[in-house]
């Protein structure tokens, strides 16, 4: 049996169970303005219901996971903040929200001003790419709990969307096409397995080539920063009737595309419609990782999926191209029961 995410110490099933268990506690905090519950990419808040106009706030929080351990080992801290912003703002845009502002939280074992400057500098660069403001944050030094050079980085993003423009996925319908925005790298997900494969299974160092003949080292490949898709998705939403948006993070394509589907439709994805970047082939080879395990752990070359009417496909691809993304169709929406299926399986 090949390597798995669970063997690397991460259980997707345990994560799903944890979300289910905290549901009651989260619901107990509801107040006027809360829309829906946990499980979406971002949390909706209705300003009108709370007495504040006719827009809705969308919020999201995330971290960078064990990619932070790679940054610490490499002593490189200037790009990880871009990943942080990407993980948050690209969740917001799944509801059609424009990111407005961002806050970060940096915890360290020993406060090193140079490291903190590099970390927050990366966050600021991510905010510039996303078009949102970095309005504040917090630093905490935790000697004893964290060793010198160790850090954790989390963030919080808030966006807004007009009530009439909220994307809920309810409009996703049979006949829609699934448009992918390519991801050139791992972004910030699956690093527990990626580290296990490179460092434990293959016994490679950060300075080794990422694969035979690679120009990048393992460290450079693993620290390649995330693409930030929010501005491009907002641009296409202004021109096209986008029915659903899925941000491909932890859980991969099957675990995230399903979140934009209603109970009457399926997403059918053709895995031969794109070629994953070389790093994914290398990871699969190192640990004899199955295609199923790869798809539920990594993005495998797809960072975002949009469901759009087939009649508006040309416009959608054109707008995304103008925004710098070589978007392409990877599947379609069919009648079904809310599942993600892959052709050939």
N, C-alpha and C positions, 0 to 999 in steps of 0.2 A: 504493500500500500504506500502511496506517495506521501509527501509532506503535506501538512494541513495547517491552517491558521490556528486551530485548536491546539495542535502540538506545539505551536510557538507561544502558547500561553493566552490566546484570545479566543473566547467563546462567543460566537454570534448569538447562539441560543440563550446564553445567560444574559446577554445584553437585552434581548427581546423580553425575557422574563422580568428583568429589572424595570424596564419601561412600564410593563403591565402592572407591576406591584406598586409603583409610585403614583399611578393614575389617581387614586382617591385623594392622596395628599395634595397633589397639584390642583385637583378640582375644588378642594376645600378653600383655596385662596381666590376663587372666582369673584369678580365684582362687575358692576355695570361696565360694559365695553369689551369684555372678553368674548372672542368669537371662536367656537370650536374647542378642541382639546389638544393634548399632546399627540405627536405622531406626524404632524406636518413638517415641512422643511423650515418654516418660520412660524412664530406665534403672532396671530392677528389680534389687533386691539382697535375697537370701533370708537373713534374720537367723538362722533355724534352721540352715541349711546352714553358716553361719559360726560356729555355736555360741552364738547370741544370741536365744533365744526362738522364737516362732512367728509373727511378723509379717514383712512384707517392706518394705524401704525402697525408695522411688522417688525418683530424682534428676533434675534438669533444669537446664540452663543456657542463657542466651540474652542478647541485647543489645537495643538499641532501633533499630539500623540508622541509616540516614541521616535518620531523624526527629530525631536529635540535631543535625543541621546546621540544621534549621528552628528548633529551640529556641535555638541559638546566634545565628542571624541575628535572631531576635525578641527576644533577651535575656530569655527567659522559661524558667525552669528548675524550676518548682514542680510540674509535672504529669508530666514525662517519666519520673520514677521509678515512677509508677503503671503506665505502660506496661511498664516492665521487670518488675515483679512479675507483671503479667498474663501476659506471654509465658512465664514460668516455671511459675507455679502452675497455669495452665490446661492446661499439658502434663501435669503430675502427675496431675490429676484424670481424665485419659483412661484411666488404669489403675485408677481408683477410689480413689486415695490422697488422704488429708487432708494438706494442706501443714502442716508442723511448724515449720520454721525457714528463714531466708533469710540470705544473705550478699551484699554488693555489692562491686563494684570500680569505683572512679572514677579515671580518668586525665585529667589536665588539662595544658594548656600552661603556664599560670601559676596557682598556687594562689590562688584568690579565696575567702576564707571565706564570703562571702555566697552565692556561687554554689554552693559545696559544701553549705552548709546547706540551700539550696533543693532541690538534687538529692536529698540524703538524706532531707529532709523528705517529698518525693514518694514515695520508696521506703517510708518508714515509713507513709504514708497507704495505699499499696497493700497493705502487710502487714496493716494493720488491716482493710481491706476483705476480704482473703483469709483472715483468722483465723490468721495465722502470725506467728512472732516474728522480728524482725530481730536476729540474735545476733552479728553482727560484719561486718567488711568491711575494705577497704584503700583508701587514697588514694595516688596516685602523680603526681608532677609531672614532666613531660617537656619541658622547654624545648629548643627546637631541633627536636624531633620534632613538636611541636604548637604552634600559635600561641596567644597569649593569647586567652582566651575560647572556645577549642576544647576539647571534652571527649569522652570516650567513657564509656559506662556499661554494665556487664554485671552479671549476677547469677546466683546459684546457689541453688536451692531443693531442700529434702529433705522428703519426706513419707513416710507409712507407711500400709499397708493390710493388713488381715487376709488370711491366705492364701486363705480361702474366698471373699473378696470381690473378688479381683483381676479386673479387666476386661481381657481379652486380645483380644476381637473374635472369638474362635473360636465364640462362641455366636450370632453374627449369622446369621440364617437367613431363608430365603425366607418372605415374609409379614410380616416386621417392617416397621414404619413408621419413616420418617426425620423426626425432630422437630428443628426449627431454633430456636436462641436468637438473636434478632435482634442485629445490630451496628449502632449508629447512625452509625458513622464508619469511617475507614480503620484504626483501631487502630494497629499499628506495622509494617505490611507494605506493600510496593509504593511506598515513598517515593522511590526513585530515579526511577521513572517519573512519579510525581505531581509531583515537583519539576521534572522536565524539562517536563512539560506546562504547569504553571502559570507557571514562571519563564522558560523558554527558548522554548517554542512560543507561549504566549499573552502573554509579556512582562508579566506582572502582578507587582505588589509585594505584600508581606505585608499592607499596609493596604488593598488593593483589595477590593471585595466578592468573595466566593467564587464568585458567579455573579450574573447580572442580577437585582436585587431581593433579594439575600440580606442578611439582617441581620448575619450573621457575616462577618468578613474572611477572606481567604485564610489568614493566620497563625492566626487562631482556629480555623478549620476543620481545618487540618493539625495543630494541637497539641491538639485535643480528645482527652482521655485515653481509654484502652481501658477497656471494661467488663471487670470481673473476674468470671468465671462459676463459679469453683471452689465457693463455698458452695452455690449453687443446684444444681449438678450432684451434689454430695454429698447434698443433701437429697432429690433425686429417687431417687438410688441406694438410700437407706434405705427407700423406699416402693415402688419399682418394680424389676422384674428388667431392668435396663439391660444390653443385650447388647453394645453398642459405643458409644464416644464418640470424636469427631474434633474437634480444635481447628483452626479454619480460620485458618491463618496463611500464610506464604509458600507459594505453589503453589495457593492458593485452594481452592475446593471439590473440583475434580478431583484435586489433588495431596495432599489430606489425608483426604478421605472414603475414598479407596482404601486407606489405611493401617489401617482397621479391618475390611477385608473379607477373608474367606477365599477360596480359589481356586474355590469352587463357587457363589458368589453375585455379583450385580451390585447396585450402587446406582443406581436410576433416579430422577433429580431433575427436577421440573417447574419450569423457570425462571420460569413465569408465576404461581407460587403465592405470590410475595411481591414487593413493590415496593422496589427498592434505594433507599437514601437519595439525596437529590439530588446529593450530591458525586460519586457514581459516574457518573451521567448526564453531569455536567459534564466529568469527566475523559475519558470516552469521546468526547464531542463535540469537545473541544479538539484531540485528536490523531487523530480518526477511528479510534479503537482498536476492534478487532473484539470481538465478544462472547466469542469463545474466548480472546483475549488478556486481556480484563478478568477473566474467571473464573479464569485461572491466575496472575494477578498480585495481585488484590485479593480481599477477603472478600465484596464485593458485597452487604453487608447481612446476612450470616450469620456469627455468631461461633463457634458450636458446633453440632454435629449429633449427636443421640443416636439410636441404633437401639433401639427398644423393641417388645415384642410388641403387636400391634394391640389385643388384649384389655385392655391396660393403658394405652392412649393417654390416656383421660380422666383417669386418676389422674396420669399424668406431666405433662400440661398444667396440671392443677390445682395440683400442687406447685410447678411452675416459676412459675406465676402468683402464688402466695403469696410466692415469693422475688423477685418484681418483674420477671419476664420474660414477655412476650407470645409464648409459644412457639406454633408452628404446624407443621403437616405440610407438608413440601416434596417428599416422594417415598416410595418403598418399596424393599424388597429383593426381588429376583427371583432365579431360578436364573440362573447365568451362569458367568463365569470370572475374577472379581476385578476388574471394571472399574466405572468411574463413567460413566454415560450420562445425557444430557439429552434429555428428550422434545422432539420437533420437529426433531431433528437426525439 
